[in-house]
């Protein structure tokens, strides 16, 4: 599936609104000015997305995963390579992070929770539907294992919005990806509403 320029621009605008809310919460939490840029948004079928992600991040990844249900349903992931996850946490807590221990995991889950909830909440508001979120979970795994979890045991055609993200704070820049996986029905609903924003 290919996004039209209008759909891509409207989705980018929507994600920027959501990230604006997330940035406000993160800045309040940390006391630092944080910027999250969205340089690129694409959509792929689940089968197509695997080579794209493999070309973007290293083998070991830190993923905050949240399931959402309701009239809009699917899976949402904040995806960072593990070095990026440690670097981001170091900047947020003002301490050098060498390993992803319990306290680092808590920070990453909180960051993921804020970003994922902001995005999904913005989608829900636009569609005027109630979305229920699961408790976010952090997975540290090989990239292939994470990608396999998107495909295995899932019925029907599913698509993924792949949203490049750049965290900017204290003069540093850390790249990551927001991945929102939707079934055909949920995706159609989303794009139908997005069309109205243009």
C-alpha positions as CSV (number, residue, x, y, z in Angstrom):
1,X,0.0,0.0,0.0
2,X,1.3,3.5,-0.9
3,X,0.3,6.6,1.0
4,X,-0.8,9.6,-1.1
5,X,1.1,12.8,-0.4
6,X,-2.0,14.2,1.2
7,X,-2.3,11.2,3.5
8,X,1.4,11.3,4.4
9,X,1.3,15.0,5.2
10,X,-1.9,14.7,7.3
11,X,-0.5,11.7,9.2
12,X,2.7,13.6,9.8
13,X,0.7,16.5,11.1
14,X,-1.2,14.2,13.4
15,X,1.9,12.5,14.7
16,X,3.5,15.9,15.3
17,X,0.5,16.9,17.4
18,X,0.8,13.7,19.4
19,X,4.5,14.1,19.9
20,X,3.9,17.7,21.0
21,X,1.9,16.3,23.9
22,X,4.5,13.6,24.6
23,X,7.3,16.1,24.6
24,X,5.4,18.3,27.1
25,X,5.1,15.3,29.4
26,X,8.7,14.2,29.0
27,X,10.1,17.7,29.5
28,X,8.0,18.1,32.6
29,X,9.2,14.7,33.9
30,X,12.9,15.3,33.3
31,X,13.2,19.1,33.5
32,X,14.9,19.2,30.1
33,X,13.8,20.7,26.8
34,X,13.2,17.7,24.5
35,X,12.3,17.8,20.8
36,X,11.0,14.8,18.8
37,X,11.2,15.1,15.1
38,X,9.3,13.0,12.5
39,X,11.4,13.0,9.4
40,X,9.6,10.2,7.6
41,X,6.4,8.1,7.6
42,X,5.8,5.1,5.5
43,X,3.3,2.2,5.4
44,X,4.0,-1.4,4.6
45,X,2.4,-4.8,4.9
46,X,3.9,-6.8,7.7
47,X,5.8,-9.0,5.3
48,X,7.3,-5.9,3.5
49,X,8.3,-4.1,6.7
50,X,10.9,-6.7,7.9
51,X,13.7,-5.8,5.4
52,X,13.0,-2.1,5.9
53,X,13.5,-2.3,9.7
54,X,16.5,-4.7,9.3
55,X,18.2,-2.0,7.2
56,X,17.6,0.7,9.9
57,X,18.6,-0.7,13.3
58,X,21.2,-3.1,14.7
59,X,20.6,-6.6,15.7
60,X,19.9,-6.1,19.4
61,X,16.8,-3.9,20.1
62,X,14.9,-2.5,23.0
63,X,11.2,-2.4,22.2
64,X,8.3,-1.0,24.3
65,X,5.2,-2.8,23.2
66,X,1.6,-1.9,23.9
67,X,-1.6,-3.6,22.6
68,X,-4.6,-1.4,22.0
69,X,-8.2,-2.5,21.5
70,X,-11.5,-1.0,20.6
71,X,-12.8,0.1,17.2
72,X,-9.2,0.9,16.4
73,X,-7.1,-2.1,17.4
74,X,-3.6,-3.3,16.9
75,X,-0.1,-3.2,18.4
76,X,2.2,-0.2,18.9
77,X,6.0,-0.4,19.4
78,X,8.7,2.1,20.3
79,X,11.8,0.6,18.8
80,X,15.4,1.6,19.6
81,X,18.6,-0.2,19.2
82,X,20.0,-1.1,22.6
83,X,22.9,1.4,22.3
84,X,20.3,4.1,21.4
85,X,18.2,3.1,24.4
86,X,21.1,3.4,26.8
87,X,22.1,6.7,25.3
88,X,18.6,8.1,25.5
89,X,18.3,7.0,29.2
90,X,21.7,8.5,30.0
91,X,20.5,11.9,28.7
92,X,17.2,11.7,30.5
93,X,18.5,10.7,34.0
94,X,21.9,12.5,33.7
95,X,23.9,9.4,34.5
96,X,26.1,7.2,32.3
97,X,24.2,4.0,31.5
98,X,26.3,0.9,30.7
99,X,23.7,-1.8,31.0
100,X,19.9,-2.0,30.8
101,X,19.1,-2.8,34.4
102,X,15.8,-2.5,36.2
103,X,15.9,1.3,36.7
104,X,16.8,1.8,33.0
105,X,14.0,-0.5,32.0
106,X,11.6,1.6,34.1
107,X,12.7,4.8,32.3
108,X,12.3,3.2,28.9
109,X,8.9,1.9,29.7
110,X,7.8,5.3,30.9
111,X,9.1,7.0,27.8
112,X,7.4,4.4,25.6
113,X,4.2,4.7,27.5
114,X,4.1,8.5,27.2
115,X,4.8,8.4,23.4
116,X,2.6,5.5,22.5
117,X,-0.4,6.8,24.6
118,X,0.0,10.3,23.1
119,X,-0.1,8.9,19.5
120,X,-2.9,6.3,20.1
121,X,-4.9,8.8,22.1
122,X,-4.6,11.4,19.3
123,X,-5.8,8.8,16.8
124,X,-8.7,7.9,19.1
125,X,-9.7,11.5,19.5
126,X,-9.7,12.1,15.8
127,X,-11.8,9.0,15.1
128,X,-14.0,9.8,18.1
129,X,-13.5,6.2,19.4
130,X,-12.5,4.9,22.8
131,X,-9.2,3.0,22.8
132,X,-8.2,0.7,25.6
133,X,-4.4,0.2,26.2
134,X,-2.6,-2.7,27.7
135,X,0.2,-2.2,30.2
136,X,3.4,-1.4,28.2
137,X,6.1,-4.1,28.2
138,X,9.8,-3.8,27.5
139,X,11.4,-6.5,25.4
140,X,15.2,-6.8,24.9
141,X,15.8,-9.2,22.1
142,X,17.4,-9.8,18.7
143,X,15.8,-7.9,15.9
144,X,14.6,-11.1,14.1
145,X,12.8,-12.3,17.2
146,X,11.0,-9.0,17.6
147,X,10.0,-9.0,13.9
148,X,8.8,-12.6,14.0
149,X,6.5,-11.6,16.9
150,X,4.7,-9.3,14.5
151,X,3.9,-12.1,12.1
152,X,3.5,-15.3,14.0
153,X,0.0,-16.3,15.1
154,X,-1.7,-13.3,13.5
155,X,-4.6,-13.8,11.2
156,X,-5.5,-11.6,8.2
157,X,-3.5,-9.0,6.4
158,X,-1.9,-6.5,8.7
159,X,-0.1,-3.2,7.9
160,X,2.4,-1.2,9.8
161,X,2.9,2.5,9.9
162,X,6.7,3.0,10.2
163,X,7.4,6.4,11.7
164,X,11.0,7.5,12.0
165,X,11.6,9.5,15.1
166,X,14.6,11.6,16.3
167,X,14.9,12.5,20.0
168,X,16.9,15.7,20.5
169,X,18.0,16.9,23.9
170,X,21.2,18.4,25.4
171,X,22.7,18.8,21.9
172,X,22.4,15.1,21.2
173,X,20.3,13.3,18.6
174,X,19.0,9.7,19.0
175,X,17.1,7.9,16.3
176,X,14.3,5.4,16.8
177,X,11.1,4.1,15.2
178,X,7.5,4.1,16.2
179,X,5.7,1.1,14.6
180,X,1.9,1.0,14.7
181,X,0.5,-2.3,13.4
182,X,-3.2,-2.3,12.2
183,X,-5.6,-4.7,10.5
184,X,-7.2,-3.6,7.3
185,X,-10.4,-2.4,8.9
186,X,-8.6,-0.2,11.4
187,X,-6.2,1.2,8.8
188,X,-9.1,2.0,6.5
189,X,-10.9,3.9,9.3
190,X,-7.7,5.8,10.1
191,X,-6.9,6.8,6.5
192,X,-10.5,7.8,5.9
193,X,-10.4,10.3,8.8
194,X,-6.9,11.4,7.8
195,X,-8.2,12.3,4.3
196,X,-10.6,14.8,6.0
197,X,-7.7,16.6,7.6
198,X,-6.1,17.6,4.3
